[in-house]
Amino acid sequence: MSFEDTYYSFLFLWAFVALIVFIVLFYKDAPYGRHLKPEASFTLPSRAGWIIMESPAVFGILIFLYMFYQTIGITETFLCCIWLLHYIHRTFIWPLRAKLRGKQMGVGVMSMALLFNVVNITLQCIWIFILGEYTDQWLISPIFIVGIIIFLLGMLINIKSDDILMNLRKSGGNGYHVPKGFFFKYVSNPNYFGEIIEWFGWSLLSMSPAGFVFFIWTSANLIPRARSNNEWSKSNIPDYPKNRKSIIPFIY
């Protein structure tokens, strides 16, 4: 079996694992944030855990850039810049801004996310630097333009929603409060909705099977979690709007 055949076979298996995760998360809440049990044995500070688990997405692509910089063109370089635009914010800026003091993260959750990011960045980079065939003209192709618009729109929704949550926690004191405005008018987790949109855009602008599988993984992970958050909020936060959908406006 050739390297390319092995790569596609692993991608198929990786997508199947995402389906299993999707099903499991509908029956068992991921132990993080509000769903972390007080009796959890192995934890670490949330800020440190977040930076550790997301860091492979930044440093992995930088390593591949260093290894292949003499053989890649402007398109591959630009794809890396788009990736880093998201992950520098996600890995360093968000956890440093978020109100995480005193909060804990399960070591198991961090370890699984760390493993996922190592596998994911490897798959993305193998396509971008080795198997994918990009020309300079790809950057002006209709699919790329549509993809980057969708990606940036999703990133805007994600960051704006996170900002609303951060400001709510700063002004509202301890505990959970009802977020209002922007996409919170429609769903309980617009930050998750924005991230799903982002990676759908990435799958288009990179025209990558690895990018599409990442979109599948993002959806499989965030849709059940959004459902759990929505149900928890309606049960535990007074006056929480009962008609808010979980993640997709007007649909789910």
Secondary structure, 3 states (H helix, E strand, C coil): CCHHHHHHHHHHHHHHHHHHHHHHHCCCCCCCHHHCCCCCCCEEEHHHHHHHHHHHHHHHHHHHHHHHCCCCCHHHHHHHHHHHHHHHHHHHHHHHHCCCCCCEEEHHHHHHHHHHHHHHHHHHHHHHHHHCCCCHHHHHCHHHHHHHHHHHHHHHHHHHHHHHHHHHHHHHCCCCCCCCCHHHHCECCHHHHHHHHHHHHHHHHCCCHHHHHHHHHHHHHHHHHHHHHHHHHHHHCCCCCCCCECCCCCCC
